[in-house]
């Protein structure tokens, strides 16, 4: 009824009114809008002095009576209202027209509808609470924040808890969590995050804000939902199953607002029509689900409907449902690649403007007529390795910013010499120069799926600092002398050097040489113009060096593994683009042993540099820590492993590493990969820190099992490495000008810088992940779901939810949700041929499986780690990023030649380590036997007696004394 809808708008606001109108318009509900105020006989004029609510109630009743008479009394009419006066006054006025409360309506007409009764009670309870809050807060939307001085006192006393608000992007309207920080939290003995349930409890705090939280009574604690959710609507709470209750609270104050630029989308033309008279006030929708809608004033709403736009939040008053903000600038059209890339950058607060003229003026001039060359002063100051060492680099194909190179050779004493040579960026980037200040602000090079944004100008990152093949370069080298069989470190040196890399190898070519496949040499440019004999000699030298490096790396890794180093699993996907930036394919990164060889050498260098700079600067060295994970984060890993009969011990990194090594399903190598991936997700993030701000016990790197660690090996793309270089050069300087203490940062300055770098590193990781997801969506968007085989792939179930499963698709490195119950309430049913259809039925969830029970067909059981065939599609969104959707098409594995190839057995790192450890033991045993044999041979040759005991020796002496030697004396 028209008047009823207008009453809703008047009492509950336009949002609820629009929801009601949308329900009425939905053809599935068979509803009709009766415009009673435009019907002569049902219209009732408003009396003078009559309140709007009374008039609307009388109008609705009058229209109900007309409707009853219109049907000639053949059908009773029920008018539902909670106005007690109207019920008393009108309830018995007209026979056949019933005026009752909603509770009576449920009790009399739907007594067996239990869910409706429970929902009604919940709504009544919620309304009472809201009315109480409204009375206390004088009708405000949110309670006022506690003053800052009271917050500080409350945090110190333990009444309030301080932490960062993290909104669940999948359930942004309902779930947020506060990650604890501060000393007061220890007094409350809280081990979990605090759940903030609903937007009201957030009290105007926005994702990322530092907030003060007050815990609710335990009787009001809630649990996390166990259902999949697409975040499409604001109300998703009905009929959901929740986990164990966890500490739940409400935000009472904001300690620090971390507002930033937000990318938003204006409402479409259809949505704009509901704005009415106040069309200049527009609610824009942020690209990030975790950010609430923002109200801005603009006259450009219609012109900007098809664009991504940046806005900033100005304020959020307690009387306003939404924050108020203002328009900043336009980014680009919705769906346009450049606009979407810019959106990702802005959302991660990444600024990548071109390098300024002042910064470029600091760069060396490099032109063909005047190429750069080593200066005579630097030749005198540095150790020259150009003619004495075979130096080479191994990097991904197409890599331009080559930070590191390696060398290995046999010394005259038979020992080995291992060298890690890192680009000497600090020679070109002076402390506090314009280039240095810009590099510090960027903190890292940002790698996206189709491009990169350098931390340093290209003349350095791709030229003078890049350790390219057959050119002279400045380096900072760490060189070890290793024992020739056990590879134990005898001595270490740190030098500023001059190197000339002989080969710029890609990983695939190096792996081919390591495997004995000499066809890999065809990809090595430096070997192409050589004569056959020279080429063979050089190739033998290079092959020996790569093999020996790998052997050394295996032993170093085995040593770290014995201390508890973890082999973790990440999902890396490479986007293959053609010349026109069209996507050819998505290729998951294939692990090669040579990857581990390079990584192990870099870890070794980082570890030894960390030890050196800490020894010299115990209170102002930049190191990298990896805190132990919180044990509750391992619960899902333990449960999943338990379904396969594996026991995961998480008490230490060593116990975890050993457990993961044993958790191998011989019939399915993906099981171990997924378990390692879960372990990776449970980990804390590694962070940079200043040694003056932490105790020595906190230096430990959990994942690498090292007592001290830093980043030194990538100064072209990480600013932390530049700081480590400056510290190392001062620590190893011998009175020369290679390092000056004046340019070093104090502990407080370094601590602030570490916070900035950690923040930028997180932004870089998020941007890289989001850009990969963007290209994944672009790849599948243009493909036909029915006709394109690339849209169907094999998936493995790794998590069970109440309404579906989470699936990992190895072919494309995709993780996503696959629903077993759709929006219409139908469940997935597997047919005899293995295909799937939607049928009426129900779902039953267990910890390790989910059962889909169609009403008229056999039930289907899906277990953890089952393989299923999934169809990959793209869910487009106008306001947000597009998302990959997975649909189970068959409960059987999807087999392709590519899949069988990708699952072909490869020797794992664990097997390599075991093999190396066994080899080391056998080598030591053989060495001991050989030494014993040599001693025995020398004894046999040089001993003065043939006896085997002292008795025999004395007998021999006795015999010698009795000999007549005169016959042998001559003459």
Buried (B, 14 or more C-beta within 10 A) or exposed (E): BBBBBBBBBEEEEEEEBBBBBEEEEEEEEEEEEBEBBEBEEBBBEEEEEEEEEBBBBBBBBBBBBBBBBBEEEEEEBEBBBEBEEBBEBBBEEBEBBBBBBEBBBBEEEEEEEEEEBEBBEEEEEEEEEEEEBEEEBEEBBBBEBBEEEBBBEBBEEEBBBBBBBBBBEBBBBBBBBBEBEBEBBEEBEBEEBBBBBEBBBBBBBBBBBBBBBBBBEEEEBBBBBBBBBBBEEEEBBEEBEBEEBBBBBBBBBBBEBEBBBBBBBBBEEEBBEEBEEEEEBBBBBBBBBBBBBBBBEBEBBEEBBEBBBBBBBEEBEBEBBBBBBEBBEBBBEBBBBEBBBBBBBBBBEBEEEEBEEEBEEBBEEEEEEEEBEBEEEBEEEBBBBBEEBBBBBBBEEEBBBBBBBBBBBEEEEEBBBBBBBBBBBBBBBEBEBBBBEBBBEBBBBBBBBBEBBBBBBBBBBBBBBBBBBEBBBBBBBBBBBBEEBEBEBEEBEBBBBBBBBBBBBBBBBBBBBBEEEEEBBEBBEBBEEEEEEEBBEBBEEBBBBBBBBBBBBBBBBBBBBEEBBBBBBEBEBBBEBEEEEEBEEBBBEEEBBBBBBBEBBBBBBBBBBBBBBBEBBEEBBBBBBBBBBEEEBBEBBBBBBBBBEBEBBBEEBBEBBBBBBBBBBEEBBBBBBBBBBBBBBBBBEBBBBBBBBEEEEEBBBBBBBBBBBBBBBBBBBBBBBBBBBBBBBBBBBEEEEBBEEEBBBEBEEBBEBBBBBBEBBEBBBBBBBBBBBBBBBBBBBEBEBEEEEBBBBBBBBBBBBBBBBBBBBBBBBBBBBBBBBEEEEBBBBBBEEBEBEBBEBEBEBEEBBBBBBBEEBEBBBBBBBBBBBBBBBBEEBBBBBBBBBBBBBBBBBBEBEEBEEBBEEEEBBBEBBBEBBEBBEEEEEEEEEEEEEEEEEEEEEEEEEEEEEEEEBEEBEEEEEEEEEEEEEEE
